[in-house]
């Protein structure tokens, strides 16, 4: 079984009454989720239901564990997919006198034995979004969890606050910046869609063009985000001499991969896999789960010891099993923490390597854009429509789309004005439109 993602949100500093109320509302959200999946009566501790994928029946189990330490309710839902796999979503609701935690994992396993890569497209469990929307004070690692993307950050004060958050060593969640080109993001609703996909795992922020320059001034060109680019900033490493690790997708890169109008869907899928795969290894289960389970085992042992007919050999064996279980839980927790630390280092190293490659690959392109060089005679350039303005199309230079269905574009006045606005020249020999590309016009210009 492979863990695709993990989520953890917490509410701390609660009164016992607040804990009771919140725990009950969270449990109701889990019950509603089971009903939405097709479970007729989720009050039962286990059962089957017709899977919405029509690939056989789904199964669920619910288990309550309670002790003086607190209460843990574990709900496990298993559904078959059309690709011969089984997805398992497990939700733990942990309640203590002053705290409510929700820990959720998404796993996948093959239903048949086959030596082949497991191809998946993980998505945030809807139950987690429902629980996030119950209250606005959920936290992760003591920091607030953003549910919706912020409005466009444009003022100087907002920009400075954003920069401080990006550089903060106390930040626990990745920040995903969506920049604008001529007042528009690369795709109209991409910030909202990314926030929906990465609920509880990342903060998504849209930035204005002035904020893009503020970030460049503060973080340097290697960590900039502008002209429609999207950049992911991982949490800052604890080492004081380390910089914030980040990865960027320029507008040119994104639009070059959008020949069929589905580039935004592919990018969303890639971002889910990127962030969720890291979360799967770096988010460890709350310690309260282990503590409650250990307390329950000790309570059972105490009750056995108090029985008048208790057998000495049975007691000795029970103590041995209880000690072994607690020791194994502690070792598992230590192993998970070690995996989380190593995974974090790997993510940082991969980000640094990716950044170095991006710098090498994009320097020429970015320098070309920034220098605003006019095309030379004999040049052939390709452009993608980013969005439209009343008098012209906003275009971005892209790589050759690879198609051969070029058509005459003598009447494409808004596109021509867009090329002229971008290149500061209208001295071209020929403009052609690609008849194969979708998702906005693609243009080939011979100078």
N, C-alpha and C positions, 0 to 999 in steps of 0.2 A: 504494500500500500504506500502511495506517495502523498505527502502533505503538500497541497497546493497553496494554502494560505492560512493565516491565523489572525485573529482579531482579539483585542482586549480593550475594554472600556470600564472605567470605574467611577464611582461616586463616593467620596469620603467625607468624614466629619458630620455624619448624619446622626440624628437622634434615633433611639429605638423605634419610635413611632414612624419616622420618615423612612427608616430602613424597611419596616414592615409594609408600608404603603407602596414604596417603589418596587420592592421585590414582588409584590402581588401584581402590579401593573406590568412588570416585565414578564412574569409568568403568563399573564393573559395574552401578551403579544406573541409568546411562543405557542400558546394554544391556538390562537388565530392563524398563525403561520401553518401549523399542522392541518387545520381545517382547510386552508387555502390549497394545500398540497393534495387534499382528497381524503384525509382521515375523518371518519364519521364522528367518532367519540374519542377525542384526545385525552379524556380523563383516565382512560385505561392505561395501564403501565406498559402495554405493548400491543402490537397488532399489525395487520397488513391493510393495504388500500390499493385501488387501481392507480397505477402510475400515470401521470399526465403525459409522459412520453410514449404511452401505449406499448411499452416494452416489458410487459409483465407487471407484477405487483411490486409496490414499494413496501418497506418495512420501517417500523419505528419502535423505539423503547424509551421509557422514562423511568428514571431511578432517583429516589430521594434518599439522601444520607444526612442525618442530623445528629449533633452532639452539643455539648456545652460550648464548643468552639464556634459553632455556627451551623448553617444549613447549605447543602449543595444539591441542586437539582440538575441532573444530566439528561438531556434529550438528544437522542441519536436518530437521524433520519437517513435511510439508504434508498437510492433510486437508481434504476438502470438507465443507461443512455443508449442512443441509437448506434453508437460506435463500438458496442461490445464492452463497455466499461460500466462500472458502478461508482456513483458519487455518494460519499458519506459526509453529511453535515452534522456536527456535534456541537451543541450549545450547553455550556455550564453556567448556571445562575448561582452565584455564591453570595450568601448573606451572613454578615456578622453584626454585632450590636451597633457598629458605627459605619459600616461600609457595605456597598453592593457592587459586585463585580460581574461582568459578563465576558466569558471567554468562549470563543467560537473557532472551530477549525473546519477546513474543507479538504477532504481527502478523495483520492481516486484509486481504483484498483481494476485490473482486468478481470473479466468474468470467465475468460478462457486462457489457457496457457499458450503464450506466444512470445517469441523473442523478437520484439519490435518496440520502437519508441512509443511512449504513451503521449499521443497528441491531444492536448486539452486547450480549452479556452476558458479559464476560470473566471467566475463572476462573483461579486459580493453577494452573500446570502441576503435575501430580502428581509429576513427577520432582523438582521442587524440594523438595517436602515430604519425599520419600524421602531426598534428599541432606542436608537439614537434620537429619533424624532419625539420620543416621549418627554425628554428633558433636555435643556440646553446647557447643563453644567457637567456633562460627562468629561472625563479626563483620561489621558494616557501618560503614564510616567509623571503624573502631577501637573501636566500641561493640558489646557483646554483642547478638545477635539472639535474642529470646524466641521459643520454639516454641509453648508452651502458655500460656493465660492464667494469671495468678497466682491464688492462693486469695484469698478475700475479704480486702481490706485493712481491718482494723478497729482495730488497736492504734495508740496515739499515735506510737510510733517508726516504724511502717510508714507511717503517714499523712505524717509529716514527711519521710521518705525519698522518698515518692511526689511530694510537693510540690516538693522540691528537684530531682527529675528532670524534672518538668514545666517548671520555670523554668531549667534548666541550658542555657547557650548552647552546650554541647558535644553536646547531644542531636541525633541524626541521624534518628531514626524518629518518626513520629507516635505519640501515645499515645491510645488509645480507652478512655474510662472508662464503665463500665456501673454505674449507681447502682441502689439498691434502694428499694422502697416497701413498708413493713411486712414487711421481711425477704426480699423476693423481687424479682428483676429484672423488667423489662417482659415478657419471654418467658423461659421456664424455662432454655433452653440457649443463649441468644443470645451470651453471652461466648465460649463454646467454639466456636460456629459462626463468629463473626467472626474469632477467632484462626485457625481453619482456612482461612477465605477469604483472610485477609491475611497468611499465613505469609511471614515475611521482610520484610514491608513495614510492619508496625505492631506495637506492643505493646498487648495488650488486658488491662485490669485491671478486676476487679469490686471495688467499694468498698461498705463498710457505711455505715449512716446517720450514725454519728458522724464518719466520715472525710469524708462529704459536707459536714458543717458545718465541719470543719477546713479543707477546700479553699475554702469560701466565705469564711472568715475570712482566709485567706492571699491568695487571688487576687481577691476581690471578687465581688459579685453577678453582674457581667457575664461571669464565667468559672466560675460555679458549676455543680454537677452533683448533683442530688438528686431524690428522690421518683420514681424510675424513669426519669429522663432519661438520655440517652446523649450524651456530649460528645467531640468530636475535637479534640485539641490538636496543632497542627502544631509542628515544631521552632521554637525561638525565633530570630527574626532576629538577625543579628550586631550591628546597631545597638544601642547600650547603652540608648537611650531607648525602644526598642520593647517592647511587651508581647507575651505569647504569643498568637498568633492561634488562634482556636478557633471551632467551630460546635457548636450544641446541637440535639438533638431531644428535646422534652419528652415525657413519657408521654402527655399529652393529645393532642399532635400525632400520635404514633405509633399510638395506639389509635383516633383519629378516622379513620385510614387503614386500619383493620383490620376492615372490614365483612364480609369474606368469610373471615377466619381465615388469610389469606396475607400479612398485613402484615409479618411477620418476613422472608419471602422477598423481598418488594419492598425492604425496608430493607437486607438483605444485598446485594442487587444494586446498590442505589444507593451503598452504601459501597465496594463493589469498584470501581465506575466512578470514584468520587471519588478514592480513593487511588491506584488503578492508573494513571489518566490523568495524575496528577501525577508518579508514578514513571517513566512512559514518557518524560517530558521532562526530568526532573531527574537520573536515574541515567545516567552516561556510561560507556562501555566501559572496562575496565581498560587502562591504558597498555601493559601487557605484551603485549597482542595486537598492537598497532602495532609495538612494539619487536622482537618475534619475527619478524613478517613482514618488517620492514626488514632484520633480520639475515640472513634467508634470501635476500632479494634480493641483498644484498652478497656472500654466500657464492657464489651462482650467478655473479655478475659476476667474482669472483676466480677461479673455476674456468675461466671462459671466457678470462680474461686469460692463464692459465697454459698454455692449449692452444697447441702449436707452430704450428698452422694457423689461429690466430685472425685474422680479418680486421679491419683497423684501423677500417674504416667501421662494421662490425658492433659492435665494442667501443664506439665513440663513441656509436652509437645506444643500446646497452644502458645505458651510463652515464647518458645523457640520460633514458631511461625510468625508471631507478632513482631518479635525483634528483627527477624529476617526481612519481613515486609517493610518495616520502617527504615531499615538500613538500605534496602533496595530503592525505596522512594527517595531517600536523601541522595543516593548515588545517581539516580536518574535526574534529579533536579540539578546536581552539580554538572552532569554531562550536558544537560540542556543549556545551562548557562555558558559552558565552555563552547558549545556549538554556536550559540548566539554571538559570543565574542569573536570567534574565528570567522563566522559568516560576515560579521560587520567589517572585519579587516579585509576579507576577500572582496566585499562590495566596494570598499574604498579603493583597493588596489585596481579592481576592474574599472572603476570610474576614472582613476588617474590615467590608466592606460588608454581608455576610450578618449579621454580628454586630449591626450597627446596626439592620438591619431586624428581626432577631429581638428586639432590645431593645424596639423600638417595638411590635411585634405581641404580645409575650408579657408586657409589663409589667403590663397590666391583668389578664391571666389569673393570673400569678404573684402579683400583689398580692392578688388575690381568694383564692387558696389560702393564702397566708401569713397574711393578715388573718383567715382563717377566718370570713368573714362568713356569717351565716345568710341563707337565701333570704327574700325578701319575698313578701307575698301577691300573687298574680298571676304570679309568675315561673314559667317552664318551663325545666327543666334536663335535660340528658342525661348518662347515666353508662354507663361500660363496665366490665365485670368484669375486674379485673386478675388476681386469683387468689382462692382460697378458703381461709378459715380454718375451724376446727371449728365455730364458732358464728356466723360471718358471712362475707359476701363483701367482699373489698377492692375498692372501686370508685374510679374516677377520672372526673372531669368531662371530657366531650368535646364536640365540636360536634355539631349535629344530623346524624344519619346520612343523612337525606334520604329514608328509606323511609316508607311509609304503612301498613304491615301491623302496626299496634299492637294488642296483645292484652291481655286482662285478666290481671293478675298478683296476684290476691288471695291465692294460696298461696305466693308467693315470700318466705318468711320470712327467709332468709339475705340476700337482696338488700335487703329493707326494713331489716334491722339494719345492713347496710353503708351505706345512705343515711343512716340515723340517726347512725351513728358518724362519717361524713364531715361531715355538715352540722350535727351537734349539735342536731338537731331532728327530730321525727316529725310535724310539723304540716302534712302534705301533704293534698291533696284527692284526688289520683288517681295511681296508679303503673301504668304499662303496659310490656309487654315487646315488643321488636321481633321479629316472626316471620320477618324476612328476614336480619338480621345473623347471621353465624356467628362462630366463634372466641371464644366467651364471650358472656355475656348483655349486651344493650344495653337500657337502661331510660330511659323518659321519665317525668319526675315533674312534675306540676302542683301548685304550692304555693298 
